[in-house]
Amino acid sequence: MIQVKVHTILNLKKILGRGDIDLTMKEGSTVKDVLMTMVETYGDSLTDQLFDSEGGLLPYIRLMVNGRDIVFLEKKMETALQEGDEVLILPPVGGG
Amino acid sequence: MYQGGYTGKILRINLGSQTAKVEETPEPMANDFIGGAGFGIKLLFDEVKANTDPLGPDNKLIFASGPLSGTNVPCTSRMSVTSRSPLTGAVGMALSGGYFPVELKWAGYDAMIIEGKSEEPVYVSIKDGDVKFRSAKKLWGMKTTDTQQIIKNDLHDQNVRVACIGPAGENKIKIASIINEWRAVGRKGLGAVMGSKNLKAIAIRGTGKVAVADKEKLKAARKVFTEAMKESEVLYPVFANTGTPMVVDATSAIGIFPTRNYMTTGEYNAAETLGVEVQMTRNVGSEPCYGCPVGCSQLKLAKTGAYEGILTEGPEFETMYSYGGVTGVDNIDAVIAADRLADELGLDTISSGVSIAFAMELYEKGILTKEDTGGIELNFGNDQAMITILKQMAYRQGIGGLLADGTKAAAEKIGKGSEKYAMHVKGLELPAYDVRGAKAHGLNYATSYTGADHCRGYAFQEIFGIPVPYEVDRFSAEGKGKLTKWNQDIRTATTDAPGMCAFLFDMAVVGIAAQNTASLLEAVTGLTFTPDDILVAGERINNLARAFNVREGFTRADDTLPERILTEPLKGGASKGNYISRDELDLMLDEYYTARGWDVATGAPSREKLAELGIEYVADQLN
């Protein structure tokens, strides 16, 4: 088993009730596995924020592993996580 | 003859002779520079000669709204103020919203050029064609809210809109702002230019309307724009309810919200004390700009300690950084109080906060001592010290006086190797992004014509992950030259020049921005604008601004970043280990100049490029 940290903000944080969550996952678990685990735990309110009606990740949800956007990781959602990795799940943001 | 959008008139005000005259807005200038910042930069380049003293009578101050301002297109009450910056010596251009920008148009003017210097403190009142010069002797020394109110009383018009300076501008503090209503023309020391002219304020009221060339066409273009606003995933309700401060949470999450003068960025989560959840406990309403259905501008009330009862508009995200993160202050009420104080004194919140943070680091390193600070314990996080120094800055007193002209000037006076802790580019303090984790944003700081300015070529791809025109790896240096050129040109052309709030660009029309601007401009003005014309206008404006800086002696060597950004990897957070090495900066600069068609060795626009953009006359002044 491995320990993975999940960090999120704003409306997603509200749904989770906190910004940081520690997950214990099987060895070889992926980013997608983390999302599935969280959806199982937090139910439809989280699912609606992350996925479209066909189960695809909403295009404006930004996922990062240790700060690197998964778009630039070779296996993207299938990226295998390591002990201590931090997964960021970021809702759309603007301003600044 | 203009059919709409443009009033066709520019008001020229000479403070020395106390005269005003109306000139025509040249149609080629409208076609080529659109308006707003485009007009400001064109007029600045043509009218302010090289080596003009920014605080002398020959410098000019150009207020310009956009062709969309004053129409029923939402979120278009925007104006630029352009001058030679006393802080940087480069182009000083900053924007503001509120109501003043539309009053300028309704009074009948596309732009207003302020020149000369009054012998005595003066303010100018404008009601349509009636321009009066009035004594400001009794206003001199007054803070900005009181100034606005007294002028309204004097003019027997509570609806007149006032742009004014506070004591900081009067004292020619080089980080002084101009305040209109609750809004600020915040950066580059433009308030000091007003002060140098003995101009306390401009009060304006317009009773006219802005014509629209094709109302049916505008109806259609406006529908596309407002539909994009409605479909935005972030504009409603999140941004409307929280405003810019939510970016504290977003930038903290990705490890680029700067803390303690960039020494500890990413090492702790500043959003816990300064983020949206805390801020919402202080919100008491909003104060939208004219014609804005979003209303991101939040009013906040301090609730604890010595700050209890202080109300301010904001603090915006940038100020949460400058009086919070970068100074290490974690008391939201202190940030609210400092924001109000800075606006009352007429100080740029970013430059003043970053200058105080610079001094805090020097104090903790022993470079500045208690003797230097006049007994103030200037440690990070000391909010009372921050408030005290802000007051000192406006009056050039004590340690605040040393910091009053920004970090570059302060470092030159202090010496002892302090320059390497001064977080500025070309003298303009860094805004709220630690660009070690956002390299295109860093290149934009290095190359923006105003210095370290997040508003010129905001790299939203890196900060918000918006994949337009394509997905961008924030840690990579490659490809950032072309991207930065695109970011600078499109933002200039779709927000700064036509008079559109930049937040609408990021959050509503980013994928259709050039087309959106072209459609709105065509409908409003009756002139022809294609999306390509829009982008070329953005490029033209950026080239002319660059040419102004080259004429002032700026070269590639000035397109750099603070030493800390170039040498110290981030020690914690989601951007840990990253920095912009000198080699990476060089690579990005080479690519940027190449993309721009500029000389790679000097960073100067080539004659060929200037000719291509229809401004070859500029090349004759660059040798």
Interface residues (C-beta under 8 A of the other chain):
Chain A: H7 T8 I9 L10 N11 G19 Y60 R62 M64 N66 G67 R68 D69 V71 F72 E86 L88 L90 P92 V93 G94 G95 G96
Chain B: S232 E233 V234 L235 V238 F239 G243 T244 P245 M246 V247 D249 A250 T251 S252 A253 I254 G255 N269 A271 G275 V276 C296 F317 E318 A432 Y433 G437 H454 Y458 F460 I463 F464 G465 P467 E471 D473 R474 F475 F503 D506 M507 G573 A574 S575 K576
